[in-house]
Amino acid sequence: MSNFKTFSMLSILTILLKLSCLSFSQISVEPKFFGVVAPTTPILSGFVTTKNTQFLLNGAPFLFNGFNSYWMMHIAANPDERNKVSEVFHDASAAGLTVCRTWAFTDGGDLALQISPGVYDERVFQALDFVVSEAQRHGVRLILSLVNNYNDYGGRAQYAEWGKSAGVEIKNDDDFYTDATLRQYYKNHVMRVLSRVNTITKTAYKDDPTIMAWELINEPRCESDDTGKTIQAWVQEMATYVKSIDSKHLLEIGMEGFYGDSIPEKKQINPGYQVGTDFIANNLVREIDFATIHAYPDIWLAGQTEYEQLIFAQRWMATHWIDSKTILRKPLVFSEFGKSNKDQGYTINGRNLFLNTVYKSIYNFAINGGSVGGGLVWQIVAAGMETYYDGYEIVLSQNPSTAGLIAGQSLKMAVLGRMLNAPRTPYFGRVPRSHYIFGHKKAHTHRNNHPSPPNHRNNHHHHSNHHLNHNHQNNQHGGIGGGSDHKPTIEANNWAFLHHHPTPAWPFKPSLPQEKRLKD
């Protein structure tokens, strides 16, 4: 979109949030990037839960925009570097990001949390304590992953090496899922982390609402069994075990979204291969509370055009959204997505276009029937962290156009969450000031022409004596009718805004002029 359109939409959303602030006391605002006002939640109370396809917080729908910063515990193990953790939480919170996904593991190697099976470095555990306490201080909830599929920071390969050192016959890293000794190593780690009492907050992790969810494993894969059955058995066992320790927190697997044999025709959605997971069967495990997908078309479809990669990403997201609603009946989170600056022909325009496409899809899915709670961009880092750069890094203070996109999405999700939480009361009074604020040349003055909240049982676009009499009775008794002196409600302003400013329809089709205008 053009810079003018971007500014206009964000300005509109900023005005709307300000209109809502009197009854939106849980949200404070802090100006940050390009004057965008992004919501933050400085005090965390209550555990995030699920009901059907929705996330709930204190009984109300919970929508969010978030980020990945996997490195936090590792870098916080050096007290001189902890300011980088604080900086990222501060900037992320100022941009309205309210959920962070990070690692609760480093198995063996440099600055290991788990030095060997059951042996932990207290200094590194205190670094994780610091991460949790800083997240709480900045109003950010955490998704903590418990092991890696890959060799980075240990992962399944390190567990296999530990097994070999203990005299266990290990054929390959996939034995992580099946060998009794390795499975017990993992369970011991789960128990140790979940039972940990934070040395700063004095709260056990399993009792801390700062933690939104546990993740069993980052991007599980199993090359020796592409049907998904091996991982299915492991997920069932470990999910049951986690819930036996901690029933307060949500639990997810950590999946990328690849389909398996449970519905064979869906495997055509995969980017040409399988990885040993089954998005449907694995996520149908009762103890799994919500599903996740990742989206890296620049890696999965390397060699194809950016346009083709965008079309794949839209199809990938839409298919999983539908399946989460209709088959899993659980919420869905887009828990990793990004575009690498190492890609051939990379431009900031292209990255912003990809993020904008994902964000539009998330918002459209959230507003059209729920099930999508939010997205977590990969990855946010602080300035001076070049050794952690992987091509996808975003330094918010140094990337203003990308930061503006992220903050704008945060604001849209916050406003949408506010509207979903508001009672959908019909309004028949004077035209809300929003009709003038948002630039309408001609205001609708007849109450039956005013847009009503969707799904209300009365159709206020039709004139009838019955409706007029009903409204008159409500006016006399101080009801919802509210005659000409009735002041517009925040809810009426919000629904009027949505009615007159719809989000562009899916699928979003990129155009070259848009790419050229998305620049820092």
SETIKOL-361427 format. One record per residue (C-alpha): y negated, x negated, z; residue number from 1. Coordinates in steps of 0.1 Angstrom, whole numbers, m for minus. Example, Ala and Ser with C-alpha at 12.3 -4.5 7.8 and 13.67 -1.06 7.14 Angstrom:
// SETIKOL-361427
SITE  north   east     up  num
SITE     45   m123     78    1
SITE     11   m137     71    2
***
This chain:
// SETIKOL-361427
SITE  north   east     up  num
SITE      0      0      0    1
SITE    m36    m11     m5    2
SITE    m55    m27     24    3
SITE    m78      3     24    4
SITE    m49     27     27    5
SITE    m33      6     54    6
SITE    m66      5     73    7
SITE    m71     43     69    8
SITE    m36     53     81    9
SITE    m37     29    111   10
SITE    m72     42    119   11
SITE    m60     78    117   12
SITE    m31     70    140   13
SITE    m54     52    164   14
SITE    m77     82    166   15
SITE    m48    105    172   16
SITE    m34     84    200   17
SITE    m69     83    216   18
SITE    m70    121    214   19
SITE    m37    122    231   20
SITE    m43     97    258   21
SITE    m55    121    285   22
SITE    m20    137    286   23
SITE     m2    105    276   24
SITE     m7     87    309   25
SITE     25     66    306   26
SITE     10     47    277   27
SITE    m19     22    280   28
SITE    m35      7    249   29
SITE    m46    m28    241   30
SITE    m65    m38    210   31
SITE    m49    m67    192   32
SITE    m42    m72    155   33
SITE    m70    m61    131   34
SITE    m83    m37    157   35
SITE    m50    m18    157   36
SITE    m44     m1    190   37
SITE     m8     m4    199   38
SITE      9     14    228   39
SITE     25     m5    257   40
SITE     44      7    287   41
SITE     36    m16    317   42
SITE     59      2    341   43
SITE     96      7    334   44
SITE    113     36    352   45
SITE    146     53    345   46
SITE    175     42    324   47
SITE    176     49    287   48
SITE    205     74    280   49
SITE    218     93    250   50
SITE    225    129    242   51
SITE    242    137    209   52
SITE    221    118    183   53
SITE    191    111    205   54
SITE    180     84    229   55
SITE    165     99    260   56
SITE    143     84    287   57
SITE    138    105    319   58
SITE    151    135    299   59
SITE    126    131    270   60
SITE    133    118    235   61
SITE    128     80    233   62
SITE    117     63    201   63
SITE    108     27    198   64
SITE     99     m3    177   65
SITE    114    m36    187   66
SITE    123    m71    178   67
SITE    148    m99    181   68
SITE    142   m132    200   69
SITE    176   m146    206   70
SITE    164   m179    219   71
SITE    147   m168    251   72
SITE    172   m179    278   73
SITE    178   m212    260   74
SITE    141   m221    259   75
SITE    134   m208    293   76
SITE    159   m232    308   77
SITE    131   m258    305   78
SITE    104   m246    329   79
SITE     78   m264    309   80
SITE     86   m241    279   81
SITE     87   m208    297   82
SITE     51   m200    286   83
SITE     66   m194    251   84
SITE     87   m166    264   85
SITE     57   m151    282   86
SITE     36   m155    250   87
SITE     60   m136    228   88
SITE     64   m108    253   89
SITE     26   m105    256   90
SITE     20   m105    219   91
SITE     50    m82    212   92
SITE     38    m57    239   93
SITE      3    m58    225   94
SITE     18    m49    191   95
SITE     36    m19    207   96
SITE     71    m34    206   97
SITE     90    m20    235   98
SITE    126    m32    230   99
SITE    138    m68    226  100
SITE    173    m80    217  101
SITE    183   m114    230  102
SITE    213   m135    240  103
SITE    230   m135    275  104
SITE    253   m163    265  105
SITE    254   m200    256  106
SITE    290   m211    258  107
SITE    294   m249    260  108
SITE    271   m274    244  109
SITE    235   m280    251  110
SITE    219   m261    280  111
SITE    251   m240    283  112
SITE    250   m209    306  113
SITE    288   m210    307  114
SITE    298   m247    308  115
SITE    335   m239    309  116
SITE    355   m207    316  117
SITE    341   m193    348  118
SITE    318   m223    355  119
SITE    280   m215    351  120
SITE    248   m235    352  121
SITE    226   m218    378  122
SITE    195   m233    363  123
SITE    203   m215    330  124
SITE    211   m183    348  125
SITE    177   m185    365  126
SITE    162   m189    330  127
SITE    179   m155    321  128
SITE    165   m141    353  129
SITE    130   m152    342  130
SITE    135   m135    308  131
SITE    145   m102    324  132
SITE    116   m104    349  133
SITE     91   m112    321  134
SITE    104    m83    300  135
SITE     99    m60    329  136
SITE     64    m73    336  137
SITE     54    m66    300  138
SITE     70    m32    297  139
SITE     98    m43    273  140
SITE    134    m32    276  141
SITE    162    m55    267  142
SITE    194    m53    247  143
SITE    216    m82    260  144
SITE    243    m96    238  145
SITE    274   m111    256  146
SITE    290   m134    230  147
SITE    285   m147    194  148
SITE    308   m142    165  149
SITE    295   m175    151  150
SITE    297   m211    163  151
SITE    260   m211    173  152
SITE    257   m212    211  153
SITE    294   m214    214  154
SITE    308   m181    203  155
SITE    344   m172    195  156
SITE    351   m208    184  157
SITE    342   m222    219  158
SITE    365   m196    235  159
SITE    393   m208    212  160
SITE    387   m244    221  161
SITE    388   m235    258  162
SITE    421   m218    252  163
SITE    435   m249    234  164
SITE    423   m271    263  165
SITE    442   m249    287  166
SITE    474   m252    267  167
SITE    473   m219    249  168
SITE    486   m218    214  169
SITE    457   m208    193  170
SITE    460   m203    155  171
SITE    424   m196    146  172
SITE    392   m182    160  173
SITE    404   m146    154  174
SITE    427   m151    183  175
SITE    396   m144    204  176
SITE    403   m107    198  177
SITE    441   m108    205  178
SITE    450   m136    229  179
SITE    454   m125    265  180
SITE    438   m157    279  181
SITE    408   m156    257  182
SITE    403   m119    264  183
SITE    403   m126    301  184
SITE    378   m154    297  185
SITE    355   m129    280  186
SITE    360   m102    307  187
SITE    352   m128    334  188
SITE    319   m135    316  189
SITE    311    m98    314  190
SITE    317    m94    351  191
SITE    296   m125    360  192
SITE    266   m114    339  193
SITE    266    m77    348  194
SITE    270    m84    385  195
SITE    243   m111    385  196
SITE    215   m105    411  197
SITE    182   m116    396  198
SITE    167   m143    417  199
SITE    132   m131    409  200
SITE    134    m93    409  201
SITE    163    m92    435  202
SITE    179    m65    414  203
SITE    215    m67    400  204
SITE    215    m67    362  205
SITE    238    m36    363  206
SITE    212    m17    383  207
SITE    181    m28    364  208
SITE    165     m3    340  209
SITE    147    m31    322  210
SITE    180    m36    305  211
SITE    184     m8    279  212
SITE    219    m17    267  213
SITE    247    m43    266  214
SITE    260    m56    233  215
SITE    297    m66    232  216
SITE    293    m93    205  217
SITE    268   m104    179  218
SITE    280    m94    144  219
SITE    318    m92    150  220
SITE    340   m103    121  221
SITE    377   m109    117  222
SITE    388   m127     85  223
SITE    425   m123     93  224
SITE    424    m85     93  225
SITE    399    m68     71  226
SITE    411    m33     80  227
SITE    391    m32    112  228
SITE    421    m25    134  229
SITE    421    m58    153  230
SITE    384    m54    162  231
SITE    391    m17    170  232
SITE    416    m26    197  233
SITE    393    m52    211  234
SITE    363    m29    212  235
SITE    383     m2    229  236
SITE    395    m26    256  237
SITE    362    m43    262  238
SITE    341    m12    261  239
SITE    363      4    287  240
SITE    360    m27    309  241
SITE    322    m29    306  242
SITE    319      8    316  243
SITE    342      3    345  244
SITE    316    m22    359  245
SITE    284     m5    348  246
SITE    281     31    339  247
SITE    243     32    340  248
SITE    235     12    309  249
SITE    242     20    273  250
SITE    267      0    253  251
SITE    269     m9    217  252
SITE    292    m32    197  253
SITE    267    m54    177  254
SITE    280    m44    143  255
SITE    264    m51    109  256
SITE    276    m18     95  257
SITE    304    m27     71  258
SITE    328      1     63  259
SITE    366     m2     66  260
SITE    398     17     60  261
SITE    392     48     81  262
SITE    372     63     51  263
SITE    382     42     21  264
SITE    357     56     m3  265
SITE    328     44     19  266
SITE    338      8     13  267
SITE    320     10    m20  268
SITE    287     10      1  269
SITE    295    m25     13  270
SITE    278    m54     m5  271
SITE    310    m63    m24  272
SITE    332    m74      5  273
SITE    345    m65     39  274
SITE    343    m85     72  275
SITE    371    m69     93  276
SITE    350    m42    109  277
SITE    350     m4    104  278
SITE    317     12    111  279
SITE    331     47    115  280
SITE    363     40    135  281
SITE    348     12    157  282
SITE    318     33    167  283
SITE    339     64    174  284
SITE    352     47    205  285
SITE    341     70    233  286
SITE    326     43    255  287
SITE    303     32    227  288
SITE    270     50    231  289
SITE    252     42    199  290
SITE    257     25    165  291
SITE    239     m4    150  292
SITE    235    m18    115  293
SITE    219    m50    101  294
SITE    203    m54     67  295
SITE    200    m88     49  296
SITE    201    m79     12  297
SITE    185   m113      4  298
SITE    217   m129     17  299
SITE    243   m103      9  300
SITE    229    m98    m27  301
SITE    216   m133    m34  302
SITE    207   m136    m70  303
SITE    197   m100    m75  304
SITE    161    m90    m79  305
SITE    139    m80    m50  306
SITE    138    m45    m64  307
SITE    176    m43    m65  308
SITE    178    m56    m29  309
SITE    153    m30    m18  310
SITE    173     m2    m34  311
SITE    205    m15    m17  312
SITE    187    m16     17  313
SITE    175     20     13  314
SITE    210     32      3  315
SITE    226     12     32  316
SITE    202     27     57  317
SITE    204     62     44  318
SITE    242     63     43  319
SITE    246     50     79  320
SITE    219     75     91  321
SITE    239    104     76  322
SITE    272     91     90  323
SITE    257     86    124  324
SITE    244    122    124  325
SITE    274    140    109  326
SITE    305    119    118  327
SITE    297     97    148  328
SITE    272    121    163  329
SITE    255     92    180  330
SITE    221     75    178  331
SITE    216     46    153  332
SITE    195     15    157  333
SITE    186     m8    128  334
SITE    191    m38    151  335
SITE    185    m67    126  336
SITE    165    m69     94  337
SITE    142    m94     78  338
SITE    135   m115     47  339
SITE    138   m153     47  340
SITE    110   m176     36  341
SITE    138   m198     23  342
SITE    146   m173     m5  343
SITE    138   m185    m40  344
SITE    105   m170    m50  345
SITE     96   m160    m15  346
SITE     61   m146     m9  347
SITE     45   m130     21  348
SITE     40   m100     m2  349
SITE     77    m97     m7  350
SITE     85    m99     30  351
SITE     59    m73     39  352
SITE     71    m50     12  353
SITE    107    m53     26  354
SITE     96    m46     62  355
SITE     74    m18     50  356
SITE    103     m2     32  357
SITE    126     m5     63  358
SITE     99      9     86  359
SITE     92     39     63  360
SITE    129     47     62  361
SITE    132     45    100  362
SITE    102     68    105  363
SITE    114     93     79  364
SITE    149     94     94  365
SITE    134     98    129  366
SITE    112    127    118  367
SITE    138    144     97  368
SITE    165    153    121  369
SITE    166    123    145  370
SITE    196    100    152  371
SITE    175     69    144  372
SITE    159     56    176  373
SITE    141     26    161  374
SITE    144     m9    145  375
SITE    144    m45    157  376
SITE    129    m70    133  377
SITE    144   m105    131  378
SITE    128   m125    146  379
SITE     96   m131    167  380
SITE     89   m166    179  381
SITE     59   m183    195  382
SITE     38   m210    179  383
SITE     52   m245    182  384
SITE     89   m235    181  385
SITE     97   m250    147  386
SITE    132   m261    159  387
SITE    141   m224    162  388
SITE    128   m215    128  389
SITE    155   m200    106  390
SITE    134   m187     77  391
SITE    130   m153     92  392
SITE    106   m163    119  393
SITE     74   m143    125  394
SITE     46   m157    147  395
SITE     25   m126    153  396
SITE     m7   m145    160  397
SITE     m4   m165    127  398
SITE      8   m137    104  399
SITE    m19   m110    106  400
SITE     m7    m88     77  401
SITE     29    m87     90  402
SITE     16    m82    125  403
SITE     m4    m53    113  404
SITE     26    m37     97  405
SITE     46    m41    129  406
SITE     19    m27    151  407
SITE     13      2    127  408
SITE     50     11    129  409
SITE     49      9    167  410
SITE     20     33    168  411
SITE     37     58    144  412
SITE     69     58    164  413
SITE     49     62    197  414
SITE     29     92    183  415
SITE     61    107    169  416
SITE     78    104    202  417
SITE     48    120    219  418
SITE     50    149    195  419
SITE     87    153    200  420
SITE     82    154    237  421
SITE     54    180    235  422
SITE     61    217    238  423
SITE     59    233    204  424
SITE     35    261    213  425
SITE     20    282    185  426
SITE    m18    280    183  427
SITE    m41    307    170  428
SITE    m76    295    181  429
SITE   m103    277    164  430
SITE    m95    249    139  431
SITE    m88    216    158  432
SITE   m113    189    154  433
SITE    m86    169    137  434
SITE    m93    188    105  435
SITE   m127    173    105  436
SITE   m118    139    120  437
SITE    m91    133     93  438
SITE   m115    140     65  439
SITE   m107    175     53  440
SITE   m136    189     32  441
SITE   m127    225     39  442
SITE   m115    236     73  443
SITE    m91    266     76  444
SITE   m108    291     98  445
SITE    m83    320     98  446
SITE    m58    316    125  447
SITE    m29    328    104  448
SITE    m37    300     79  449
SITE    m35    273    105  450
SITE     m3    253    103  451
SITE     21    260    132  452
SITE     46    237    147  453
SITE     77    236    125  454
SITE    108    256    135  455
SITE     89    282    155  456
SITE    104    316    153  457
SITE     72    333    141  458
SITE     60    327    106  459
SITE     22    324    110  460
SITE     16    321     72  461
SITE     22    358     68  462
SITE     m3    385     78  463
SITE     10    415     96  464
SITE     m4    440    121  465
SITE     25    432    144  466
SITE     15    395    146  467
SITE    m22    404    151  468
SITE    m14    429    178  469
SITE      9    404    195  470
SITE    m18    378    194  471
SITE    m43    402    209  472
SITE    m20    410    237  473
SITE    m15    373    245  474
SITE    m53    368    245  475
SITE    m58    396    270  476
SITE    m32    382    293  477
SITE    m42    345    290  478
SITE    m12    338    269  479
SITE     m6    315    239  480
SITE    m28    335    216  481
SITE    m61    320    228  482
SITE    m90    338    210  483
SITE   m120    322    194  484
SITE   m130    305    227  485
SITE    m96    289    231  486
SITE    m98    251    229  487
SITE    m73    233    206  488
SITE    m44    216    224  489
SITE    m32    181    219  490
SITE      0    195    205  491
SITE    m18    215    179  492
SITE    m38    185    168  493
SITE     m6    164    166  494
SITE     13    190    145  495
SITE    m17    196    123  496
SITE    m18    158    117  497
SITE     18    157    106  498
SITE     13    188     84  499
SITE    m16    173     65  500
SITE     m5    136     65  501
SITE     32    136     56  502
SITE     50    103     53  503
SITE     59     95     17  504
SITE     93    109      7  505
SITE    124     87      6  506
SITE    134     67    m13  507
SITE    103     46    m14  508
SITE    100     29    m48  509
SITE     80     m3    m47  510
SITE     55    m11    m74  511
SITE     40    m44    m85  512
SITE      4    m35    m76  513
SITE     15    m28    m40  514
SITE     32    m62    m38  515
SITE      1    m79    m49  516
SITE    m21    m62    m24  517
SITE      1    m70      7  518
SITE    m13   m103     16  519
SITE    m24   m122     47  520
***
